[in-house]
């Protein structure tokens, strides 16, 4: 591991290079970036689905709540790290938007679509293993299919690569 591999926000990265740092992006680096993004997305997604299910909201309102909360928590986790690195708030917002928007959007389409297509998942109660199993599967699908997107973006100096400029 290099000194670049452990960052202030507490997650570790496999040794890798980003565009502009010279070198190809590894699948491990893309997976780590996706996991970072998935953390915020999962907090919001789970919270939105739990709230919608607990309060008996319609599927549409539940999905909207999950999406809004996923973006909120995804951006918040990124901003926490870059604010800690000394960026002013306005710049931190810009970095979070640049780093996470595409990744979160792809994840949200994938995980919500997965929840919708699994029969009964959106109507299962919080005590029903179908609800939790479908939610876990939806996040796995989002991770697996968003990792190649993040690898492509990082290789072009976009997405999660933007955050790494502030972690040296």
Secondary structure, DSSP 8 states (H G I E B T S, - for coil): --TTSB-TTS-B--S---TTTSS---HHHHHHHHHHHHHHHHHHHHHHHHHHHHTT--HHHHHHHHHHHHHHHHHHHHHHHHHHTT--HHHHHHHHHHHHHHHHHHHHHHHHHHHHHSTTGGG--TT-HHHHHHHHHHHHHHHHHHHHHHHHHHHTT-THHHHHTT--
